[in-house]
Amino acid sequence: MFEITLTEWVGYLASLVLMISFLMKNITTLRIINSIGAILFVVYGIMLTTSWPIIITNAFILGINSYYLTKHFIGKQEVY
């Protein structure tokens, strides 16, 4: 009657994590949770027998988040 595949579950989880990320007030927390959502969306895109638009978009988002998180954490370490 109401069967949800593993692929759909991953897609729903990715959507939920992404929506939760936008509720964060702290930009660092937002980027970390958003990155988890992006990773889940990349996995989802692969599970959909390779949906390139989903994979490319979320890999880009993950790259941007990683860049700014790295910049943020390296910047904190340089302060003496």
N, CA, C and O atoms as a GROMACS GRO file, in nm:
protein
  320
    1MET      N    1   0.082  -0.118   0.000
    1MET     CA    2   0.000   0.000   0.000
    1MET      C    3   0.087   0.126   0.000
    1MET      O    4   0.080   0.206  -0.093
    2PHE      N    5   0.169   0.142   0.103
    2PHE     CA    6   0.249   0.263   0.117
    2PHE      C    7   0.394   0.223   0.135
    2PHE      O    8   0.447   0.231   0.246
    3GLU      N    9   0.459   0.181   0.029
    3GLU     CA   10   0.597   0.136   0.040
    3GLU      C   11   0.693   0.248  -0.001
    3GLU      O   12   0.681   0.306  -0.109
    4ILE      N   13   0.787   0.275   0.087
    4ILE     CA   14   0.889   0.377   0.060
    4ILE      C   15   1.021   0.304   0.045
    4ILE      O   16   1.062   0.228   0.133
    5THR      N   17   1.089   0.329  -0.066
    5THR     CA   18   1.216   0.262  -0.091
    5THR      C   19   1.328   0.328  -0.009
    5THR      O   20   1.312   0.438   0.043
    6LEU      N   21   1.440   0.259   0.001
    6LEU     CA   22   1.556   0.312   0.071
    6LEU      C   23   1.602   0.442   0.005
    6LEU      O   24   1.640   0.537   0.073
    7THR      N   25   1.598   0.445  -0.125
    7THR     CA   26   1.637   0.566  -0.199
    7THR      C   27   1.549   0.684  -0.158
    7THR      O   28   1.600   0.794  -0.135
    8GLU      N   29   1.419   0.662  -0.150
    8GLU     CA   30   1.329   0.770  -0.108
    8GLU      C   31   1.357   0.815   0.034
    8GLU      O   32   1.351   0.934   0.064
    9TRP      N   33   1.387   0.719   0.123
    9TRP     CA   34   1.419   0.754   0.262
    9TRP      C   35   1.542   0.844   0.267
    9TRP      O   36   1.544   0.942   0.342
   10VAL      N   37   1.643   0.811   0.187
   10VAL     CA   38   1.764   0.894   0.185
   10VAL      C   39   1.729   1.034   0.134
   10VAL      O   40   1.779   1.133   0.188
   11GLY      N   41   1.645   1.043   0.033
   11GLY     CA   42   1.602   1.173  -0.019
   11GLY      C   43   1.525   1.254   0.084
   11GLY      O   44   1.548   1.374   0.099
   12TYR      N   45   1.434   1.189   0.155
   12TYR     CA   46   1.358   1.258   0.260
   12TYR      C   47   1.449   1.304   0.374
   12TYR      O   48   1.434   1.415   0.425
   13LEU      N   49   1.543   1.218   0.413
   13LEU     CA   50   1.637   1.253   0.520
   13LEU      C   51   1.723   1.371   0.478
   13LEU      O   52   1.746   1.463   0.556
   14ALA      N   53   1.771   1.368   0.354
   14ALA     CA   54   1.852   1.479   0.303
   14ALA      C   55   1.773   1.609   0.305
   14ALA      O   56   1.826   1.713   0.344
   15SER      N   57   1.648   1.604   0.264
   15SER     CA   58   1.563   1.723   0.265
   15SER      C   59   1.541   1.775   0.407
   15SER      O   60   1.547   1.895   0.431
   16LEU      N   61   1.517   1.684   0.500
   16LEU     CA   62   1.495   1.722   0.639
   16LEU      C   63   1.619   1.788   0.699
   16LEU      O   64   1.610   1.891   0.764
   17VAL      N   65   1.735   1.727   0.676
   17VAL     CA   66   1.860   1.782   0.729
   17VAL      C   67   1.885   1.920   0.670
   17VAL      O   68   1.926   2.012   0.741
   18LEU      N   69   1.862   1.935   0.541
   18LEU     CA   70   1.880   2.064   0.475
   18LEU      C   71   1.787   2.170   0.534
   18LEU      O   72   1.830   2.282   0.560
   19MET      N   73   1.662   2.135   0.555
   19MET     CA   74   1.567   2.230   0.614
   19MET      C   75   1.607   2.267   0.756
   19MET      O   76   1.597   2.384   0.795
   20ILE      N   77   1.652   2.169   0.833
   20ILE     CA   78   1.697   2.196   0.970
   20ILE      C   79   1.816   2.291   0.971
   20ILE      O   80   1.827   2.377   1.058
   21SER      N   81   1.905   2.276   0.872
   21SER     CA   82   2.023   2.362   0.868
   21SER      C   83   1.986   2.510   0.859
   21SER      O   84   2.056   2.595   0.914
   22PHE      N   85   1.877   2.541   0.791
   22PHE     CA   86   1.838   2.680   0.775
   22PHE      C   87   1.770   2.738   0.899
   22PHE      O   88   1.738   2.857   0.902
   23LEU      N   89   1.748   2.657   1.000
   23LEU     CA   90   1.694   2.706   1.127
   23LEU      C   91   1.804   2.751   1.222
   23LEU      O   92   1.776   2.809   1.327
   24MET      N   93   1.930   2.726   1.186
   24MET     CA   94   2.042   2.758   1.273
   24MET      C   95   2.072   2.908   1.270
   24MET      O   96   2.070   2.970   1.164
   25LYS      N   97   2.101   2.964   1.387
   25LYS     CA   98   2.140   3.105   1.396
   25LYS      C   99   2.289   3.123   1.370
   25LYS      O  100   2.331   3.223   1.311
   26ASN      N  101   2.368   3.026   1.413
   26ASN     CA  102   2.513   3.032   1.397
   26ASN      C  103   2.550   2.984   1.257
   26ASN      O  104   2.512   2.874   1.217
   27ILE      N  105   2.623   3.066   1.182
   27ILE     CA  106   2.657   3.033   1.043
   27ILE      C  107   2.746   2.909   1.034
   27ILE      O  108   2.735   2.833   0.938
   28THR      N  109   2.832   2.888   1.132
   28THR     CA  110   2.918   2.769   1.130
   28THR      C  111   2.835   2.642   1.146
   28THR      O  112   2.854   2.545   1.073
   29THR      N  113   2.742   2.644   1.240
   29THR     CA  114   2.653   2.529   1.259
   29THR      C  115   2.568   2.506   1.135
   29THR      O  116   2.545   2.392   1.094
   30LEU      N  117   2.520   2.615   1.076
   30LEU     CA  118   2.441   2.605   0.954
   30LEU      C  119   2.521   2.535   0.845
   30LEU      O  120   2.471   2.444   0.780
   31ARG      N  121   2.646   2.577   0.826
   31ARG     CA  122   2.729   2.519   0.719
   31ARG      C  123   2.761   2.372   0.746
   31ARG      O  124   2.766   2.292   0.652
   32ILE      N  125   2.781   2.335   0.871
   32ILE     CA  126   2.812   2.195   0.903
   32ILE      C  127   2.690   2.108   0.875
   32ILE      O  128   2.702   2.004   0.809
   33ILE      N  129   2.575   2.147   0.924
   33ILE     CA  130   2.454   2.067   0.903
   33ILE      C  131   2.414   2.068   0.756
   33ILE      O  132   2.369   1.966   0.703
   34ASN      N  133   2.430   2.182   0.689
   34ASN     CA  134   2.399   2.192   0.548
   34ASN      C  135   2.491   2.099   0.467
   34ASN      O  136   2.448   2.040   0.368
   35SER      N  137   2.616   2.087   0.509
   35SER     CA  138   2.711   1.997   0.441
   35SER      C  139   2.667   1.852   0.454
   35SER      O  140   2.680   1.774   0.360
   36ILE      N  141   2.616   1.815   0.571
   36ILE     CA  142   2.565   1.679   0.590
   36ILE      C  143   2.448   1.654   0.495
   36ILE      O  144   2.438   1.548   0.434
   37GLY      N  145   2.359   1.754   0.483
   37GLY     CA  146   2.248   1.743   0.390
   37GLY      C  147   2.296   1.729   0.247
   37GLY      O  148   2.241   1.651   0.170
   38ALA      N  149   2.399   1.806   0.210
   38ALA     CA  150   2.454   1.799   0.075
   38ALA      C  151   2.514   1.661   0.047
   38ALA      O  152   2.497   1.606  -0.062
   39ILE      N  153   2.585   1.606   0.146
   39ILE     CA  154   2.641   1.470   0.130
   39ILE      C  155   2.529   1.369   0.108
   39ILE      O  156   2.537   1.283   0.021
   40LEU      N  157   2.424   1.381   0.189
   40LEU     CA  158   2.310   1.290   0.173
   40LEU      C  159   2.246   1.305   0.035
   40LEU      O  160   2.203   1.206  -0.025
   41PHE      N  161   2.238   1.428  -0.016
   41PHE     CA  162   2.182   1.449  -0.149
   41PHE      C  163   2.272   1.391  -0.258
   41PHE      O  164   2.222   1.341  -0.359
   42VAL      N  165   2.404   1.397  -0.240
   42VAL     CA  166   2.494   1.334  -0.336
   42VAL      C  167   2.470   1.183  -0.337
   42VAL      O  168   2.463   1.121  -0.443
   43VAL      N  169   2.458   1.124  -0.219
   43VAL     CA  170   2.430   0.980  -0.209
   43VAL      C  171   2.295   0.950  -0.276
   43VAL      O  172   2.283   0.852  -0.349
   44TYR      N  173   2.197   1.033  -0.250
   44TYR     CA  174   2.065   1.018  -0.311
   44TYR      C  175   2.074   1.025  -0.463
   44TYR      O  176   2.014   0.944  -0.533
   45GLY      N  177   2.150   1.120  -0.514
   45GLY     CA  178   2.167   1.132  -0.659
   45GLY      C  179   2.232   1.010  -0.719
   45GLY      O  180   2.197   0.968  -0.830
   46ILE      N  181   2.327   0.951  -0.647
   46ILE     CA  182   2.391   0.827  -0.694
   46ILE      C  183   2.291   0.712  -0.690
   46ILE      O  184   2.287   0.629  -0.781
   47MET      N  185   2.212   0.706  -0.585
   47MET     CA  186   2.114   0.597  -0.571
   47MET      C  187   2.004   0.605  -0.678
   47MET      O  188   1.940   0.504  -0.708
   48LEU      N  189   1.983   0.722  -0.734
   48LEU     CA  190   1.883   0.738  -0.840
   48LEU      C  191   1.941   0.699  -0.976
   48LEU      O  192   1.901   0.753  -1.079
   49THR      N  193   2.033   0.606  -0.975
   49THR     CA  194   2.107   0.567  -1.095
   49THR      C  195   2.171   0.688  -1.160
   49THR      O  196   2.156   0.714  -1.280
   50THR      N  197   2.243   0.761  -1.079
   50THR     CA  198   2.325   0.874  -1.118
   50THR      C  199   2.245   0.988  -1.179
   50THR      O  200   2.236   1.002  -1.301
   51SER      N  201   2.189   1.069  -1.092
   51SER     CA  202   2.120   1.191  -1.132
   51SER      C  203   2.220   1.307  -1.122
   51SER      O  204   2.239   1.365  -1.015
   52TRP      N  205   2.283   1.339  -1.234
   52TRP     CA  206   2.391   1.437  -1.235
   52TRP      C  207   2.351   1.576  -1.186
   52TRP      O  208   2.430   1.639  -1.116
   53PRO      N  209   2.232   1.627  -1.218
   53PRO     CA  210   2.197   1.760  -1.165
   53PRO      C  211   2.198   1.764  -1.011
   53PRO      O  212   2.244   1.862  -0.952
   54ILE      N  213   2.149   1.661  -0.948
   54ILE     CA  214   2.148   1.655  -0.801
   54ILE      C  215   2.291   1.642  -0.748
   54ILE      O  216   2.328   1.710  -0.652
   55ILE      N  217   2.369   1.556  -0.809
   55ILE     CA  218   2.506   1.532  -0.764
   55ILE      C  219   2.593   1.657  -0.781
   55ILE      O  220   2.663   1.697  -0.688
   56ILE      N  221   2.587   1.718  -0.898
   56ILE     CA  222   2.671   1.835  -0.926
   56ILE      C  223   2.635   1.953  -0.836
   56ILE      O  224   2.723   2.016  -0.778
   57THR      N  225   2.507   1.981  -0.823
   57THR     CA  226   2.463   2.094  -0.740
   57THR      C  227   2.506   2.077  -0.596
   57THR      O  228   2.558   2.171  -0.535
   58ASN      N  229   2.485   1.959  -0.540
   58ASN     CA  230   2.517   1.938  -0.399
   58ASN      C  231   2.666   1.920  -0.374
   58ASN      O  232   2.714   1.952  -0.265
   59ALA      N  233   2.739   1.869  -0.472
   59ALA     CA  234   2.885   1.864  -0.459
   59ALA      C  235   2.941   2.006  -0.457
   59ALA      O  236   3.035   2.035  -0.383
   60PHE      N  237   2.883   2.095  -0.538
   60PHE     CA  238   2.922   2.236  -0.538
   60PHE      C  239   2.893   2.301  -0.402
   60PHE      O  240   2.978   2.370  -0.346
   61ILE      N  241   2.772   2.278  -0.350
   61ILE     CA  242   2.734   2.333  -0.220
   61ILE      C  243   2.828   2.280  -0.112
   61ILE      O  244   2.872   2.356  -0.025
   62LEU      N  245   2.860   2.152  -0.116
   62LEU     CA  246   2.952   2.093  -0.020
   62LEU      C  247   3.090   2.157  -0.031
   62LEU      O  248   3.154   2.184   0.071
   63GLY      N  249   3.135   2.182  -0.152
   63GLY     CA  250   3.265   2.246  -0.172
   63GLY      C  251   3.269   2.387  -0.115
   63GLY      O  252   3.366   2.426  -0.050
   64ILE      N  253   3.163   2.465  -0.139
   64ILE     CA  254   3.156   2.602  -0.086
   64ILE      C  255   3.154   2.599   0.067
   64ILE      O  256   3.225   2.676   0.131
   65ASN      N  257   3.071   2.511   0.125
   65ASN     CA  258   3.065   2.500   0.271
   65ASN      C  259   3.201   2.459   0.328
   65ASN      O  260   3.245   2.514   0.428
   66SER      N  261   3.266   2.364   0.264
   66SER     CA  262   3.397   2.317   0.310
   66SER      C  263   3.500   2.429   0.305
   66SER      O  264   3.580   2.444   0.396
   67TYR      N  265   3.496   2.507   0.198
   67TYR     CA  266   3.590   2.618   0.182
   67TYR      C  267   3.574   2.718   0.298
   67TYR      O  268   3.671   2.754   0.363
   68TYR      N  269   3.451   2.761   0.323
   68TYR     CA  270   3.429   2.860   0.427
   68TYR      C  271   3.452   2.804   0.568
   68TYR      O  272   3.499   2.875   0.656
   69LEU      N  273   3.418   2.677   0.589
   69LEU     CA  274   3.446   2.616   0.720
   69LEU      C  275   3.596   2.605   0.744
   69LEU      O  276   3.644   2.633   0.854
   70THR      N  277   3.670   2.564   0.641
   70THR     CA  278   3.815   2.554   0.653
   70THR      C  279   3.875   2.692   0.681
   70THR      O  280   3.959   2.707   0.770
   71LYS      N  281   3.831   2.790   0.605
   71LYS     CA  282   3.878   2.928   0.624
   71LYS      C  283   3.848   2.977   0.766
   71LYS      O  284   3.931   3.042   0.828
   72HIS      N  285   3.730   2.945   0.815
   72HIS     CA  286   3.688   2.986   0.949
   72HIS      C  287   3.776   2.921   1.057
   72HIS      O  288   3.825   2.990   1.146
   73PHE      N  289   3.795   2.789   1.047
   73PHE     CA  290   3.869   2.719   1.152
   73PHE      C  291   4.019   2.745   1.144
   73PHE      O  292   4.085   2.750   1.248
   74ILE      N  293   4.072   2.763   1.026
   74ILE     CA  294   4.216   2.795   1.014
   74ILE      C  295   4.239   2.937   1.065
   74ILE      O  296   4.340   2.963   1.130
   75GLY      N  297   4.147   3.027   1.037
   75GLY     CA  298   4.158   3.165   1.085
   75GLY      C  299   4.159   3.173   1.237
   75GLY      O  300   4.228   3.258   1.294
   76LYS      N  301   4.083   3.085   1.302
   76LYS     CA  302   4.080   3.084   1.450
   76LYS      C  303   4.212   3.034   1.507
   76LYS      O  304   4.252   3.079   1.614
   77GLN      N  305   4.279   2.942   1.440
   77GLN     CA  306   4.404   2.887   1.490
   77GLN      C  307   4.520   2.985   1.479
   77GLN      O  308   4.616   2.975   1.554
   78GLU      N  309   4.511   3.080   1.384
   78GLU     CA  310   4.621   3.174   1.363
   78GLU      C  311   4.623   3.286   1.466
   78GLU      O  312   4.722   3.359   1.475
   79VAL      N  313   4.518   3.300   1.544
   79VAL     CA  314   4.512   3.404   1.645
   79VAL      C  315   4.594   3.360   1.766
   79VAL      O  316   4.572   3.252   1.822
   80TYR      N  317   4.691   3.444   1.807
   80TYR     CA  318   4.779   3.408   1.920
   80TYR      C  319   4.744   3.487   2.042
   80TYR      O  320   4.807   3.470   2.146
   0.00000   0.00000   0.00000
